[in-house]
Amino acid sequence: MPEFAVSDEKNRWLQLKMAELGVREADLAESFVRSSGNGGQHVNKTSSCVQLKHLPSGITVICMRERSQSVNRFLARRELLERIEAASGVITSEMKRIEKLRKQKDRRRRRSGGA
């Protein structure tokens, strides 16, 4: 597995999570395209946007959050693992966070008497 431009701890976490979910590097199709948005001349000259597809499930992720291709490769894999985990029916931390926000919003709505 390739090492990305993130901390060793994050690289280890990614390896463990991929092993836990049974995702192999061979199952991933990765392509690079030019990003859009902020970054100026740098993003216009480099292909830092990462498109990652998990071949067995068909789940596709596009990541162009950072200017660094290596960091985007890590982030795309992390997001892909979250989507695979959510598709398998496991309640992920992102799903918990969204549910917590939804409950807070409902509470505020009831308190204010809004519809």
N, C-alpha and C positions, 0 to 999 in steps of 0.2 A: 504494500500500500504506500502511496506517495506521502511525503511529509509536506505539510502546508505551512504558510507563513503565519502561524498562530503558535501559542504556547504549547510546550510538550504535553501538558496536562490535557489540553483540548484535543490534541492529536490522539492521545491515548483513549480519551473518552469516545472519540469518533470510531476508533478501531473496535472498542468493546461493544458499542452500540450496534455497529454493523454485524459483528459476530452474534450478538444477542438476537437480532432480527433475521439472521441468515442471509444478509445481503453481501454479495461478493463484488469486487471491482470488475470482474468479468461480466457481471450482469448489468453494468452501467455503460450507456453510450453518452459520450461527452463531446460537446462541440463548443466552439468559441466564436462569438460575433462581436461587432463593435457595440459599445454601450451608447446610451443616449443620456441627455440631461447634463447635470453639473459635472465639472471636471475640466472644462475648457479644451485646450489643444491636446492634452494627454489622452482623453477618451476618444478623440477623433482619430488618433494615430494608432492606438493599440486595441486589440481584441480582448477586452477584459470582461465582457459579459459571458457568463457560463450557462449553457443549456445542458441539462442533465436528464437522461431518461432511464428509468428502471425497466429493462426489457421484459422481464416476466410479468410485471403488473401493468405496464404501459403508463405509469405515472411520470409526468414531465414537470420539471422545475426550471425556472429561469431566474438567475440571480445576477443583478448588476448594481448591488448596493454600494460596493466599495470600488476604488480605483485600481486596486490590486487584483490581478487575475487569480493569484494563489489564495487570497482570502475569500474571493467569490467562489472558488472551487470548494473550499471548506464549508461556507455558508450554504451552498446549493446541496451538498451532501447532508448537512444537518437538517435542512428543510425537507429534503426527500425522505429521510428517516422518520421525521415527524408525520409526514403524510402517509407513509406505509404503516406506521404504528396506528394512526387514526383509522385507516381503512380496515385494519385487522380487528377493530372494535375495542381496543385498549383506550382508556381515558388518559389523554396526554396532559402535560402541564399547561400547554396552550389552551386546551379545552377547559381545564379547571379555571384558568384566568378569565376566559371569556364568560363562563357561567357566573363567576364571582361578580364581574362587572354588570352582567344582566340583572342579578339580584339587587345590587346596589341601585341600579337605575329604577327598578320596580319599587323599591322602598322609597326612594325620593319622590316618585310619581304619586304614591299613595299618601305621603306626608303633605305634599303640596296641594292635593285634591285635583290634580290634573287628569285628563282623560287618557 
